[in-house]
Amino acid sequence: MGYRSDVCIKCNEKAYQKLEKVILSNDCTPDEIKRKNNGDYCIIYDWVKWYSPELEYCKNIEDTLEALDEEKEEFFGFLRKGEDNEDIEEKWNNFEYSPYLVIDVSDFEDAKRIC
């Protein structure tokens, strides 16, 4: 089975154009790609084997992220959450694209407040 991670890459249109080429040329189809009206993208891998540099598709994506140039307005944020609570990796080249974890409490919307 192996160790699994959840991976999210948030990026703007210029960065996505470069990432899309890497995604299409490697065996690394994401579970979801979402696009906002402002042209930002979110690339999502759920429960994927993400070993870099051991797996070529991981290495190619991470190399592409490292090569994105803030000067050319190729902005991104990367977040990988492994199976262990301490296994979190994040990187970004623009604060507006910095990733963060969120605790989802939406299933408590109709819960009774006790305190």
N, C-alpha and C positions, 0 to 999 in steps of 0.2 A: 504494500500500500504506500508507504513512504510518508514523509512529513508534508503537510499542506499549508498553504497560506491564502489569505484574501488580499488582493492587490487592487489598488485604485490609482489611476493616473488622471489628474485634472490638468487640462492644458487649453491654450488658446488655438485659434485657427492655424496660425503659422507653425506652431509646434506640432499640431495634429497632422498637417500635411507630411511632415517628415516621419512621424510615428506610423502613420498609415502605410507608408511604403515598407517599413520594417515588418509590420504586422502581416501585410499581404504576402511578403516574400519569405516568411518563416511559418512554421507550423505552430502558430500561437494565436488562434482565433479567440478573442475575448468572449465572455459570456454576455456582455452588454456594452454597447457604445451609445451614450446619450449626448444630444446636442441641445444647448440652450439657444434662445433667440439672439443672444448677444454674440454667438459664434464660439463660445467655450464648449469644450468637450469633456466627457468623463468616460474613461475606458475602465471596465470592471472585469476582473478575473476572480471567480469564486472557487475557493477550495482547489487551488492549482498547485502543482509541484513547481516551486520557484527556487531553483538552485542556481545562483550565478557565482562564478562563471561556468559551472559544470554543464548546464543546459544552454545550448546555443541560443534559443529564442530569448531566454532571460538576459543573457549577456548582450545580445544585439539590441534589445529594448533599452537596457541600462546604459549601454554605450551611446545610444542615440540621445538619451536624456542628458548625459554628461556633455554631449557635443552641442546641445541647444544653447543658443547665444542670447543672453539678455539684451545685449546691445542691438540685436536685430529683432527684438521684441518677440522672441520665441519662448513664451513663458510656460512653466509646468510646475506641478506638485505631484509627488509620488509617495504613496503610503503602502507598506506591506505589513500585515498583521499575521504572525504565525500562530501555531497551535498553542504555544506557551504564552502566558500573560506578559512576560518580559520581552518576548520576541517581536519588537516593533521597529521597523525601519522607515525613516522618512527623509525626504530631500526635496528641495525646491530651489528655483532661481529667482523667484519674485514673491514677496510676502503675500500678495493677494491670492496666490495659488498655493499657499502653504496648506498642507493637509492636517486634519485633526480627527480624532476619534469622537464619536458621539454615543452616549448611552440612550438607547431608544426606550422611552417609557410610554409610547403611544397606546399600548395595550392597557394602560391605566387611566385612560381618559374618562371612563365612566365609573371609576372606583370611588368609594366613599372616603373622604378625608377624615382621618382619626386624630390628627394633631394640628 
